[in-house]
Amino acid sequence: MKRILVLLLFSILSFPELLPAASWIELRSPHFILKYQGPEQKMAAFLLQKAEETRDAIMREIGQVPPSPCLIYLAPTWEAFQGAQPGNQPPSWSVGTAYPGLNLIVLKSLRGMKGGRLEIEEVLQHEYAHLALATALTGHEAPQWLNEGFAMLQSRGWSLSWDYILSRGVLAKELIPLEELADGLPLDQRQAELAYAQSFSFVSYIKNEFGPAALPRFIRGLTHGLDVEAALRQATGLGLRDMERRWKEELKRRYSWIPIVTSFFSLWFLASLLFLLGYWLKRRKAKRILEEWEREEALTGNPPAPGSSGEGDEG
């Protein structure tokens, strides 16, 4: 009896649809199953299309993707987002999680995001990249700077705000040694932001400096059991220490003109205004898309999604 109870508890934690909650409606594509609640059919179809495009892009780049189907939960509220997690609860600022061992992604819907931001597409691409890299490595571990840098590269998650964070780290001489970012990222928010910016910048440097084949070669080396030093040297001809030194020299050249041309404060004050303008335009676009989807769903009575049972899975 005790063994049965343990197995039942494991099943509940592993498969969120077994948890008592609102009904989940299922939508399918060739390689994905997406489950959503409420009037989210338009968004679900949009995300499935982006998921297939992301899968194709990553397959072309590294030749490995997760097995099909990959399960995605689109949670309309923070409570549903928490309830769909099979393990530890994510931090309050989280909008997406990935579980390579379960081939599972959990996303917070646009309606559940503050301001209804449109970055949910980028969040999906980011989380799927984590699954793909874990699949490519087949049980071997990657340094965390590769894990996060590769995910940001696939989601095209770079923006002016990240450029500001990285330049601040360079000019203030606060860059974190990559060796310290191998096992995990800092818990302090400011340090964590710098770690993400560095990870993206360094992985992009490998790809841009040594050609698009360098990154897949590096990943294949890790897959074959090489350590980071040997895999990187095999892929690029340089070890981690020499690569990091060259990358930092490039960053210094890129950002050294900032204090000369204008004061640091005035430049980044202007950058902040541009960032806020871009955010406002994106938020306005997201709101317009949501309103359009809601009007269409209201006119159609929100019919069952193709491939669903019409009532959805009890979750």
N, C-alpha and C positions, 0 to 999 in steps of 0.2 A: 504493500500500500504506500509506503513512504517513497519507494522508487517511482511509482505512478504519479504521485503528487509532484515530485521533483521534475519529472519529464513534462508534466502539464504546465508547471511554472515556467520552464525553459521555453516551451512552445509559445506561451503568451508573451514573453519578453522578446522572442525572436520574430513573431509575426503580429504586428500592431493591429491587423484587422480583427484579431480575436478579442481585442479589448472592447468593453462596452462603450459605445459612442454612437454618433450619428452614422447613417449608412454611407458607405463608400461606393462611388460609381466608377466603373472600370472602363478605361479607354486603351486601345492597343495600337501599336505600330509594328513593323516587322521585327524590331529588336527590343522593344520596350513595352512595359505595362505601366500605365499611370493611373493612380487612384485619387479621386478628388471628391469634394463634398459641395453641395449647394450649387449656385449658379456660376460654375467655373469651367463650363464646357469649352468656351472659346479659348480661354487661357490654357486649358489642358491640351487642346489640339495644337495651339501655337508652340507649347513646350515640347510636345512629341516631335514636331517637325524640326525644332532646333536640336533636340537630342539626337535625331538621326543624322543631321548635318554635322554635329560635333563628333559623333562616332566615326563618320566617314573621314573627317579631317585628321583625327588621331590615328586611325588605321593607316592613312597615307604617310603620317609622320614617323610612327614607331613600329607599325606593323602588328600591334597587339591591342585588343580591346577586351572588355569583360565578356563572359559568356552571355548568350541571350536566353531568356529575356532579362533585362535589368528592370527592377521594380522601383518606381518613383511614387512617393506620396506627396501630394500637394495639399498642405494643411491650411485651412482658411483662418485659423486663429492660433494664438500662442499656446493655448491649452491643447488644441489638436496637434500642434507641432511637437509639444512635449510628449503627448500620448503616443505618437508614432515612433518615438525613439526606442530602439531595442535595448539600449544600455544606459550609460550615465547621461544625466540631463545636460543639454548644451548650455553655455552661458547666455545671459539675457540678450546680448547683442547679436546672437547667432541667427542667420537666415537660411542656413543650409547645412546638412551633415551628410557624410558618406561613410558607408560600412562595407569595405571590400570583402570581408568574410561572408557577408550576406548578399552581396551584389545589390545593395539597397541605397537609395538616395531619399532624403526627406527634405522638402522645401517648404518655406513659409510663403503663402500666397501673396500676391500684390496687395490684396485686401488686408492681409495681416502685417504688412510692412508699414512702418511709420512714413507717411507722406505718399504711400502707394508708388514707390520707386520702380522704375522699369528694369533695374539691374537683375531681376530674377533670371533672365536669360543668361547673364554672365555667371550667376551663382550656379545654375545648372551645369554650365560648361566647366566651371571650376571643380565642382564635386565629381562630375563624371571623369575628369582628368585624374583625380585621385584614384578612382577605381581602375582606370586604364593603366596607370603606372604600377599599381600593386599587382595587376594581372601580368604585366610585362616582366616584372621582377620575380614572379613565381616563388614567393616565399623569402627572397633575399631582401635585406633592408636597404633603404635609400637614405642618404642624409636628409634631414628635414629641409635644408635650403633647396635641395633638388625637388623634393615633394611639393613644396609651396611655390617655388619658382616655375616649375613645369605647369602647375595648375593655373597660375596667373597668366602664363604665356598662352595657354589654350583658351582662356576666357577673355583674352585681350583686356585684362583688368587694370592696365596702366592708365593713369590720368595725371592731370596737372598737380593734384594734391600729393600723389606719390613722388612726383618729381621734386616737389618742395621738401618732402620728408627726407629724401635721399640727399639733396643738395645741402640741407641743414646738417645732416650727419657728416658730410664731407668737409664743409667749411668749419664746423665746430670740432672736427677731428674726433668724432664719436662713433665711427663705424665699428661694428661688432665683428671680431675675427670669425671667419667662416667655421673654424673648428668648433667654436662655441655654439654654432647654430646647427651642428650635425645631429644632435640628439633631441632637440626641441627648441621652441621659440620662447623668449622671455615672457613672464607673466605681466610685467609692467606694461601698460598700454602704449606708452610712448616708445619704449624699447621694442615692443612687439611690432609696431608700425614700421620702425626702421628695419627690423629683421625681415619683414615681408618685402619691403622695398629693395633691400639688398639681395634677397633671394631671387626676385624677378630680374633684377639688373644683371646679376652674375650668370644666371642661366641664359638670358638673352645674349650676353657677351659671348658665351661659348658658341651659340648658334650663329651669331652675326660675324664673329671673328674667324671662325674655322669652318664655316659653311653649314648648310642645313643637315648634312649627314653626320656631323660631329655629335650632336646630342643623342640621336638613336644609337650610334656606336658606343657612346659612354654608357647608356642604359643597358645595352646588350652585354657590355663588359661586366657590369654589376650582376646581371642575370646569370652569367657564367661563373660567378663566384669570386670575381676579382674584387679587391678592396677599392676604395674611392681613388687612392693615389694611382694604382696600377691601371684602373679602368679609364681614368682621365688621361693618363699618359698615352695609353694605347689609342684613344680617340683623337687626341689633339697634339701629342708630342710633348706636352708640358704636364708636370705634376701640379698638385693643388697649390703648393706654396708659390711657385713661379706664376701660375695662372692668376692667383689672387693678387700678387704684386702688380702684374700687368694691368689687371682690371682696375685696381685702385689708382694707378697712374693715369689711366684713361678717364676715370671719374674726376680726378683733380684737374686735368686739362679741360674737361667739359664745363666745370663749374668755377674755375679760377677767375673767369672774366667778370663774375657777378659783382664782387666788391669794387672792381675798377670802373665798370660802366655806370653803376648807380649804387646807391646805398642798399644794403640788404633789405632794410625795412620797406623802402618805397617800392622796390621791385616785387616783393612778395605781397605787399598790400594790393598792388595791381593784379597779381596772380590770384589772390584770394577773391577779388571782385569777379574776375573771369570765371573762377571755379563756381562761385555762388550763382552767377548768371547761367552757366551750363547746367547746374543742378536744378535751377528753377525751370528752365526750358524742358529738361527731361521729365521733371515732375508734372509739368503741365501736359506734356505729351502722354504720359502714363495715365493721367486723369481722364484725358480725352478718349484714349483707347478703352479704358474701363467703362466709361459711360456708353460708348458705342456698343461694346459687348453686352452690357446690361440691357440696352434698348432692344438689340436683336434677340436676346434670350427671352425678354418679356413678350416680344411679338410671337415667338415660336412656342412659348409655354415651356421653355427649357426641356426639350424632349430628351429621351435617353441617348447617351452617346453611342456611336457605332461600336459594336463589339461588346456592349454591356447588356446586362440582363434586364435593364429597365428599372429595376428596383435597387440595384447595387448590392455589394456585399455588406452584410452586417458587420460593422466594425466596433 
